[in-house]
Amino acid sequence: MEVVIVGGGPAGGVAAKKLSDDGYDVTLFEKERIPRHKHCAGFISQKSIRLLESTDIDIRDILSELKGLHIRCGDATMELKLESLAGNVIRDEFDSHLIRRARDSGAKIVDASRVVDISRGEDGKYLVQSEKKAAECDVVIGADGVNSFVRRHLGIQYDRSNLGVTVEAEIPVGAEAITEFKETNHYDIGYVPNGYGWIFPKTKSGTVNAGLWIPRDDVKKLDQPLSAMFSHYIGNHDLSDQKVVPHTYLIPYKGTVDRFGEGNIILIGDAAGFVGIAGEGIPYAVESGFNAAEAVKKHNSGNASLEEEYRSTSEGLMEEINEYHVKFNRFFFNPTLFRRTIKLVEKDEYISSLMKKLTDESTSLKEIYRNISYSKLLLAFLKSLP
Ligand SMILES: Cc1cc2nc3c(=O)[nH]c(=O)nc-3n(C[C@H](O)[C@H](O)[C@H](O)COP(=O)(O)OP(=O)(O)OC[C@H]3O[C@@H](n4cnc5c(N)ncnc54)[C@H](O)[C@@H]3O)c2cc1C
C-alpha cells in the first residue's frame, strides 16, 4: 500500500517513520527545504518525550533540559519541579531529526516541493501533485499544519475564531546570560487579555524564545498593537537590546475539526486542530501521527475507509482535546481564577498535588477531572477567602 504524507512537521515525521517501519511505501512532501524554520517556542514536555521514546526516537542531543516551570499571574507565582526529562528545542533541528529518522526507516522525502493538487482516478488511487513531483497512492495523510492545504481541498472548515495569535522571537543571549533563567520555563498568565507571555531558555543554542499568545478575537480589543506589547514584554525581561526578529503565527486552541477527512484522506496534527492546553501541540501532533499509522494498518486489513478507522483510533485523543483541554483553557486564561488557584498551591496540599499531576502529564486530563474531589476544592477555596 502506498501512502503520501503532506507536511514534514512532527505529525508528518512520526507518521512517516511508523508506517515505513511497518513496511509501507511512504512518500512525504514538504513545501520548505529541510531543515525549515517553524515559529514555535519549542517546549518538549514529558509527554512528548515519552511518546517519541515509544517509537525509538531519542532527542537528548538536541534538547536543552529543564528543571522546572515558573508560573506568574499578577502578584501570585508558583514553581513546579519537573520530575522527568523535558526541555526546549530549536524546531529546525527537532523536525529535521524526526525526518531523518523517517528517512532511515525507508520513507522517501521530497522537500522544497509544495503540494498543489490532489485528484482521484477511476481506479480509486489518488494522485498527489507537488511542485517538483507527483505520486500515486492509496491513502493521503494531511499533516500540513494550521493553514492546511489538504483540509481546504476537502472543504473542511476550521473556524477562525478558534485560533490563537502569537508573536514570538528566538533571541540570542549567549550561554552566560542564559543561566539567569535557571533552566526554567517562565509563563506570565494574563499578561495579555485571555492569554499569556512566555520566556523559554535554550542552553544548547544560547537563545531564549520569548512570545505572547492571545485568542484571535481578542487582538482587536487591544489598545496597542500586539507587536508593541511584545517589545514591552521583552523589555521587562532585559531582552530588548538583543537582536530580535519577531514573527506572528497562528495556532488552533479551541478543539478539533468536525470531520477528520474523507474516504482515504485524513488530517493529523495542527491541520486537524489537535492542540492542547495553552497551545501545546507537539505531543498531540505526535499522538495523532501514531493514530493515523494505526488506522492505515486497520484500513489495509479491513473494509472500512481510512477516515472511519482513524475516527476510531483517535476517539480517545479527540475526547481529551475537545472535552478536557478546551475546558481547562477557560480556567487557565481566567486570570482571577488562576491567580487565586496558584496562591493556594503553597497553602493547600490538595491543590498542589493537582498542579503536579497537570505538569507531569502522565495522567490524562480526563482522569484528573474524573478524580477531582470537589469537596476538597471547595474547602481549599473557602480557606483562601479573606
Ligand atoms: C509561536 C508558537 C509557539 C508554540 N510553542 C509550542 C511549544 O512550546 N510546545 C508545543 O508542544 N507546541 C507549541 N506550539 C504548537 C506546535 O508548534 C504545533 O502544534 C506543531 O508544530 C504541530 O505540528 P504539525 O506537524 O501538525 O504541523 P507543523 O509543525 O506546522 O508542520 C506542518 C508542515 O507542513 C508543511 N506544509 C504546509 N503546507 C504544505 C503543502 N501544501 N505541501 C507540503 N508541505 C506543506 C509546512 O511547511 C510544515 O513544515 C507552538 C505554536 C506556535 C505558533
PDBQT file of the ligand as one rigid body, heavy atoms in Angstrom, charges set to zero:
ROOT
HETATM    1  C1  LIG A 401       4.512  30.590  18.463  1.00  0.00    +0.000 C 
HETATM    2  C2  LIG A 401       4.165  29.161  18.761  1.00  0.00    +0.000 A 
HETATM    3  C3  LIG A 401       4.719  28.542  19.849  1.00  0.00    +0.000 A 
HETATM    4  C4  LIG A 401       4.450  27.189  20.105  1.00  0.00    +0.000 A 
HETATM    5  N1  LIG A 401       5.096  26.587  21.145  1.00  0.00    +0.000 NA
HETATM    6  C5  LIG A 401       4.893  25.278  21.379  1.00  0.00    +0.000 A 
HETATM    7  C6  LIG A 401       5.632  24.609  22.390  1.00  0.00    +0.000 A 
HETATM    8  O1  LIG A 401       6.461  25.211  23.075  1.00  0.00    +0.000 OA
HETATM    9  N2  LIG A 401       5.398  23.289  22.586  1.00  0.00    +0.000 N 
HETATM   10  C7  LIG A 401       4.469  22.605  21.851  1.00  0.00    +0.000 A 
HETATM   11  O2  LIG A 401       4.266  21.396  22.109  1.00  0.00    +0.000 OA
HETATM   12  N3  LIG A 401       3.781  23.197  20.867  1.00  0.00    +0.000 NA
HETATM   13  C8  LIG A 401       3.987  24.511  20.593  1.00  0.00    +0.000 A 
HETATM   14  N4  LIG A 401       3.338  25.124  19.556  1.00  0.00    +0.000 N 
HETATM   15  C9  LIG A 401       2.433  24.313  18.713  1.00  0.00    +0.000 C 
HETATM   16  C10 LIG A 401       3.251  23.472  17.715  1.00  0.00    +0.000 C 
HETATM   17  O3  LIG A 401       4.167  24.299  17.037  1.00  0.00    +0.000 OA
HETATM   18  C11 LIG A 401       2.327  22.804  16.703  1.00  0.00    +0.000 C 
HETATM   19  O4  LIG A 401       1.209  22.261  17.374  1.00  0.00    +0.000 OA
HETATM   20  C12 LIG A 401       3.063  21.669  15.966  1.00  0.00    +0.000 C 
HETATM   21  O5  LIG A 401       4.123  22.198  15.203  1.00  0.00    +0.000 OA
HETATM   22  C13 LIG A 401       2.096  20.940  15.033  1.00  0.00    +0.000 C 
HETATM   23  O6  LIG A 401       2.816  20.022  14.255  1.00  0.00    +0.000 OA
HETATM   24  P1  LIG A 401       2.301  19.604  12.801  1.00  0.00    +0.000 P 
HETATM   25  O7  LIG A 401       3.260  18.586  12.314  1.00  0.00    +0.000 OA
HETATM   26  O8  LIG A 401       0.858  19.287  12.849  1.00  0.00    +0.000 OA
HETATM   27  O9  LIG A 401       2.392  20.937  11.928  1.00  0.00    +0.000 OA
HETATM   28  P2  LIG A 401       3.643  21.861  11.575  1.00  0.00    +0.000 P 
HETATM   29  O10 LIG A 401       4.712  21.710  12.556  1.00  0.00    +0.000 OA
HETATM   30  O11 LIG A 401       3.085  23.218  11.332  1.00  0.00    +0.000 OA
HETATM   31  O12 LIG A 401       4.165  21.252  10.198  1.00  0.00    +0.000 OA
HETATM   32  C14 LIG A 401       3.414  21.359   9.021  1.00  0.00    +0.000 C 
HETATM   33  C15 LIG A 401       4.356  21.258   7.841  1.00  0.00    +0.000 C 
HETATM   34  O13 LIG A 401       3.611  21.203   6.622  1.00  0.00    +0.000 OA
HETATM   35  C16 LIG A 401       4.298  21.945   5.639  1.00  0.00    +0.000 C 
HETATM   36  N5  LIG A 401       3.324  22.328   4.600  1.00  0.00    +0.000 N 
HETATM   37  C17 LIG A 401       2.310  23.211   4.679  1.00  0.00    +0.000 A 
HETATM   38  N6  LIG A 401       1.614  23.246   3.515  1.00  0.00    +0.000 NA
HETATM   39  C18 LIG A 401       2.209  22.346   2.685  1.00  0.00    +0.000 A 
HETATM   40  C19 LIG A 401       1.953  21.926   1.341  1.00  0.00    +0.000 A 
HETATM   41  N7  LIG A 401       0.935  22.413   0.618  1.00  0.00    +0.000 N 
HETATM   42  N8  LIG A 401       2.764  20.980   0.801  1.00  0.00    +0.000 NA
HETATM   43  C20 LIG A 401       3.798  20.459   1.525  1.00  0.00    +0.000 A 
HETATM   44  N9  LIG A 401       4.083  20.830   2.786  1.00  0.00    +0.000 NA
HETATM   45  C21 LIG A 401       3.295  21.750   3.369  1.00  0.00    +0.000 A 
HETATM   46  C22 LIG A 401       4.845  23.150   6.420  1.00  0.00    +0.000 C 
HETATM   47  O14 LIG A 401       5.927  23.768   5.740  1.00  0.00    +0.000 OA
HETATM   48  C23 LIG A 401       5.276  22.474   7.713  1.00  0.00    +0.000 C 
HETATM   49  O15 LIG A 401       6.620  22.024   7.660  1.00  0.00    +0.000 OA
HETATM   50  C24 LIG A 401       3.569  26.467  19.267  1.00  0.00    +0.000 A 
HETATM   51  C25 LIG A 401       2.987  27.113  18.167  1.00  0.00    +0.000 A 
HETATM   52  C26 LIG A 401       3.268  28.443  17.912  1.00  0.00    +0.000 A 
HETATM   53  C27 LIG A 401       2.657  29.117  16.719  1.00  0.00    +0.000 C 
ENDROOT
TORSDOF 0
